[in-house]
């Protein structure tokens, strides 16, 4: 079954985008969900009942596949320590049983903010608990001897991207925007990635054919050099100068003792206090170019999908 894939996390942003992209390229795409009977017909995927935490469920859904997309994460940042590595072990066991390649969406958590461009060979020195777990996850994949492809990108935005810093931090979805929020400290750059570009990059690499061993690639995406490029594009999409306000990190800090989500968000604040920029030279060497939607086009499409443009949503 040369072009059959199993996507774990198909209801999430990147998992769903990759699943739909594979389907459009004539792959047979299976997806795992605890309530698969309620998902039948969604996105044209072949839904299988099961849980990524259950090795037997993953093994059954993966029977005969050539590719496993491991895009599953604990919801709401919760219980990374107890779920991330066990889910990966189930994926690796299924991949080994079927001789399948693993595709993993990478994160920047593996790195600390630093001067200069981060390449695939830059030492990974995480400064957060989640970062340490992601480093362990990738090391486990390296040690496995399985064919593994990791594509690392910045913070996602785009249609169907799910809960992201863009949709939950920069803007408030569901109504025409009245303001825009600055997440980063003044003058601090940040790397963003348009979800359809990330999925297209992953699929192009997959369709080059699996290579033995572990291979990782970094995407450049959209580099916001001073924290104002994304805000400027949002303002252009709205057609008027939205007022800007600072993200209430003070409230997140005060709420940490009482709200678990606040503790998780506060742990990742370092990514908004210091710049971390990845180099995509290796990726360009493999593909010739990085799939790249112009920023204003990507922002307009994203805001439209989130219901933020008012009458423009109906006419554009």
Order of alpha helices (4+ residues) and beta strands (2+ residues): beta-alpha-beta-alpha-beta-alpha-beta-alpha-beta-beta-alpha-beta-beta-beta-beta-alpha-beta-beta-alpha-beta-alpha-alpha-alpha-beta-alpha-alpha-alpha
